[in-house]
Amino acid sequence: MRREDLQDIIPGLDTDRYLYALQLLEILWRSIWWSSTADWGRYRREIWTMFANWTRSSARRSRDISGFLANFSRYAQLQAIGTNAEEREVIARLLALPYDEQRQIIRQFRNEGSTIHGIFRVYRDARKTEIEAIRSEESYEEA
């Protein structure tokens, strides 16, 4: 997730304020589908609520990003966090942040969880629409 993408999708958003939390949320969302031992597909109707509850509960029980990731991994039954090297690099950067900045991200999940999840869903839906449009263009060109 890039700052520019967020600005294009949600103009006027204070991207600096939410960028780290949204990047972490995106990585966790992908990890649920690619690195979990559970079959979350059968919970498609409730998965967003479950995801929000896991992040909120993980934030309440944690003081830093490391603890947050450990708690979230238990809730979501994750074997790994991050689906590729780029995502794992983002996680490493977040873990290397000063303690106060890590605490700020955790506080955001505690106090502004609904806002962060709402922004993430808007971002994800916009990206999904973008990807579908590109795919339909490609299939149209092939025909």
One Martini backbone bead per residue (centre of mass of N, CA, C, O) as a GRO file, in nm:
protein
  143
    1MET     BB    1   0.096   0.038   0.024
    2ARG     BB    2   0.043   0.363  -0.089
    3ARG     BB    3   0.007   0.692  -0.051
    4GLU     BB    4  -0.101   0.754  -0.340
    5ASP     BB    5  -0.334   0.553  -0.342
    6LEU     BB    6  -0.491   0.682  -0.111
    7GLN     BB    7  -0.525   0.965  -0.239
    8ASP     BB    8  -0.688   0.866  -0.486
    9ILE     BB    9  -0.924   0.723  -0.324
   10ILE     BB   10  -0.884   0.937  -0.058
   11PRO     BB   11  -0.927   1.241  -0.053
   12GLY     BB   12  -0.781   1.409   0.233
   13LEU     BB   13  -0.623   1.205   0.365
   14ASP     BB   14  -0.422   1.125   0.645
   15THR     BB   15  -0.177   0.921   0.559
   16ASP     BB   16   0.042   0.944   0.780
   17ARG     BB   17  -0.142   0.844   1.015
   18TYR     BB   18  -0.231   0.543   0.862
   19LEU     BB   19  -0.017   0.380   0.699
   20TYR     BB   20   0.097   0.161   0.890
   21ALA     BB   21  -0.173   0.030   0.967
   22LEU     BB   22  -0.258  -0.038   0.672
   23GLN     BB   23  -0.020  -0.213   0.597
   24LEU     BB   24  -0.066  -0.423   0.817
   25LEU     BB   25  -0.354  -0.501   0.736
   26GLU     BB   26  -0.290  -0.605   0.453
   27ILE     BB   27  -0.099  -0.833   0.541
   28LEU     BB   28  -0.299  -0.981   0.725
   29TRP     BB   29  -0.515  -1.038   0.514
   30ARG     BB   30  -0.338  -1.212   0.330
   31SER     BB   31  -0.246  -1.419   0.547
   32ILE     BB   32  -0.516  -1.554   0.594
   33TRP     BB   33  -0.526  -1.681   0.293
   34TRP     BB   34  -0.203  -1.801   0.283
   35SER     BB   35  -0.113  -1.875   0.621
   36SER     BB   36  -0.343  -2.054   0.713
   37THR     BB   37  -0.485  -2.342   0.873
   38ALA     BB   38  -0.749  -2.225   0.801
   39ASP     BB   39  -1.085  -2.214   0.658
   40TRP     BB   40  -1.215  -1.899   0.581
   41GLY     BB   41  -1.423  -1.934   0.343
   42ARG     BB   42  -1.673  -2.025   0.532
   43TYR     BB   43  -1.661  -1.703   0.658
   44ARG     BB   44  -1.737  -1.471   0.454
   45ARG     BB   45  -1.962  -1.312   0.616
   46GLU     BB   46  -1.763  -1.274   0.894
   47ILE     BB   47  -1.460  -1.188   0.838
   48TRP     BB   48  -1.458  -0.883   0.898
   49THR     BB   49  -1.539  -0.904   1.194
   50MET     BB   50  -1.316  -1.092   1.282
   51PHE     BB   51  -1.079  -0.913   1.196
   52ALA     BB   52  -1.150  -0.672   1.379
   53ASN     BB   53  -1.143  -0.831   1.646
   54TRP     BB   54  -0.850  -0.926   1.629
   55THR     BB   55  -0.716  -0.648   1.622
   56ARG     BB   56  -0.836  -0.536   1.880
   57SER     BB   57  -0.743  -0.762   2.073
   58SER     BB   58  -0.442  -0.743   2.008
   59ALA     BB   59  -0.411  -0.447   2.100
   60ARG     BB   60  -0.506  -0.483   2.398
   61ARG     BB   61  -0.263  -0.713   2.452
   62SER     BB   62  -0.054  -0.487   2.352
   63ARG     BB   63   0.257  -0.283   2.320
   64ASP     BB   64   0.352  -0.401   2.042
   65ILE     BB   65   0.404  -0.540   1.739
   66SER     BB   66   0.497  -0.818   1.828
   67GLY     BB   67   0.252  -0.882   2.011
   68PHE     BB   68   0.037  -0.836   1.800
   69LEU     BB   69   0.129  -1.059   1.602
   70ALA     BB   70   0.106  -1.293   1.799
   71ASN     BB   71  -0.195  -1.266   1.861
   72PHE     BB   72  -0.305  -1.273   1.573
   73SER     BB   73  -0.189  -1.551   1.496
   74ARG     BB   74  -0.364  -1.707   1.693
   75TYR     BB   75  -0.644  -1.625   1.594
   76ALA     BB   76  -0.572  -1.693   1.268
   77GLN     BB   77  -0.372  -1.928   1.232
   78LEU     BB   78  -0.072  -1.850   1.166
   79GLN     BB   79   0.238  -1.934   1.013
   80ALA     BB   80   0.259  -1.649   0.866
   81ILE     BB   81   0.385  -1.319   0.789
   82GLY     BB   82   0.352  -1.282   0.486
   83THR     BB   83   0.371  -1.362   0.126
   84ASN     BB   84   0.643  -1.195   0.089
   85ALA     BB   85   0.930  -1.015   0.088
   86GLU     BB   86   0.800  -0.734   0.096
   87GLU     BB   87   0.619  -0.780   0.347
   88ARG     BB   88   0.851  -0.864   0.539
   89GLU     BB   89   0.992  -0.589   0.519
   90VAL     BB   90   0.769  -0.422   0.645
   91ILE     BB   91   0.768  -0.569   0.914
   92ALA     BB   92   1.063  -0.503   0.985
   93ARG     BB   93   1.020  -0.195   0.989
   94LEU     BB   94   0.807  -0.193   1.214
   95LEU     BB   95   0.990  -0.339   1.430
   96ALA     BB   96   1.214  -0.091   1.405
   97LEU     BB   97   1.059   0.093   1.545
   98PRO     BB   98   1.000   0.287   1.776
   99TYR     BB   99   0.819   0.234   2.051
  100ASP     BB  100   0.628   0.485   2.026
  101GLU     BB  101   0.529   0.417   1.738
  102GLN     BB  102   0.413   0.143   1.802
  103ARG     BB  103   0.208   0.243   2.011
  104GLN     BB  104   0.048   0.419   1.814
  105ILE     BB  105  -0.058   0.190   1.639
  106ILE     BB  106  -0.200   0.038   1.865
  107ARG     BB  107  -0.390   0.274   1.942
  108GLN     BB  108  -0.535   0.286   1.674
  109PHE     BB  109  -0.664   0.005   1.697
  110ARG     BB  110  -0.817   0.069   1.957
  111ASN     BB  111  -0.950   0.371   1.884
  112GLU     BB  112  -0.957   0.338   1.531
  113GLY     BB  113  -1.056   0.068   1.401
  114SER     BB  114  -1.302   0.145   1.226
  115THR     BB  115  -1.155   0.346   1.046
  116ILE     BB  116  -0.932   0.162   0.938
  117HIS     BB  117  -1.121  -0.054   0.819
  118GLY     BB  118  -1.276   0.134   0.631
  119ILE     BB  119  -1.037   0.226   0.461
  120PHE     BB  120  -0.948  -0.056   0.373
  121ARG     BB  121  -1.209  -0.134   0.222
  122VAL     BB  122  -1.201   0.091   0.016
  123TYR     BB  123  -0.927   0.021  -0.098
  124ARG     BB  124  -0.984  -0.273  -0.176
  125ASP     BB  125  -1.227  -0.220  -0.364
  126ALA     BB  126  -1.073  -0.038  -0.562
  127ARG     BB  127  -0.857  -0.247  -0.641
  128LYS     BB  128  -1.052  -0.462  -0.740
  129THR     BB  129  -1.175  -0.293  -0.969
  130GLU     BB  130  -0.911  -0.240  -1.115
  131ILE     BB  131  -0.833  -0.536  -1.172
  132GLU     BB  132  -1.091  -0.613  -1.326
  133ALA     BB  133  -1.050  -0.407  -1.555
  134ILE     BB  134  -0.783  -0.517  -1.657
  135ARG     BB  135  -0.880  -0.805  -1.719
  136SER     BB  136  -1.104  -0.723  -1.923
  137GLU     BB  137  -0.913  -0.587  -2.121
  138GLU     BB  138  -0.735  -0.832  -2.180
  139SER     BB  139  -0.967  -1.018  -2.282
  140TYR     BB  140  -1.054  -0.826  -2.510
  141GLU     BB  141  -0.778  -0.821  -2.665
  142GLU     BB  142  -0.768  -1.137  -2.717
  143ALA     BB  143  -1.048  -1.147  -2.895
   0.00000   0.00000   0.00000
